[in-house]
């Protein structure tokens, strides 16, 4: 018996280009996938759908509640069940175990990455099941070494992922990043298409450009202890209010995003790339300043940005609503030096170095060495 493992990193979001209904490129934006921190899930055979998120508590006693992770995984399973009801011939029930987790509500796109991981994992697990006792699963579906999610055949699309993960109503950066990694320029909705409901998401083109970052560059992440959370219904309310007026800086932001895409892969263009990113984020932050009390979401995030800039990081900003703050370093050695400076000045912050993702999520099949005990049963799901 084999177990499917699936890993995906986190996403940084540098800001949305347009929020107004009826305008070109509504919800377009620029973002980046990172390898760490990440999610890892394991899918194994079971008589019914079961979920276990207990490993995260031993990794970090202050981590988000395992109950919230299990609830989110359960919701993603139900989403798939509703979509495939009566259409599949193979058994798809399994035990889903969360081995490693991104922090929720930290600006790293954890909700999208978790939902996408469950959707993609269930799909790959289902494909590997035999349709009958006389027709075993193909070995080509069961690599034992990590493989990019896009190598799985048939290839998963962003549109499929949006539907099965129930994500992408606004930004598609996280969905595209899950599939492809790299720097992502989400082109948003066409000006003649409505958006705001699940039905709209079903027909959104999800057009995006992707580009790899220069191999030497690193990203330092700093997370203050305090957070001014904006998510869920509150985020939807803010977005609706901001959607009444077009962004006067949309042309400049688009030009800067396209320029950054062109510079991203060249080690020699680090300064120019981070300058573009700085200017892009300054324009983007102006859209949300009255809801954040300034360019950044709260005093602690503002302090983290200023300190990251003071130690020499470039292209410093707040990912999504924060509280995660990021900054770029030209090499691993520079990143280590500046991260240590941050830790010395603020030992109470979480500071780590991450590498830009060169591909999307990855998967592999491993032998099952022991029987895992489910924490909750199918009645919970």
Buried (B, 14 or more C-beta within 10 A) or exposed (E): EBBBBBBBBBBBBBBBBBBBBEBBBBBBBBBBBBBBBBBBBBBBBBEEBBBBBBBBBEEEEEBBEBEEBBBBBBBBBEBBBEEBEEEEEBBBBBBBBBBBBBBBBBBBBBBBBBBBBBBBBBBBBBBBBEEEEEEEBEEEBBBEEEBBBBEBEEEBEBBBBBBBBBBBBBBBBBBBBBBBBBBBBBBBBEEEEEBBEEEEBEEBEBBBBBBBBBEBBBBBBBBBEEBBBBEEEEBEEBBEEBBEEBBEBBEBBBEBBBBBBBBBBEEEBBEBBBBBBBBBBBBBBBBBEEBBEEBBBBEBBBBBBEBBBEBBBBBBBBBBBBBBBBBBBBEEEBBBBBBEBBBEEBEEBBBBBBBBBBBBBBBBBEEEEEEBEBBBEBEEB
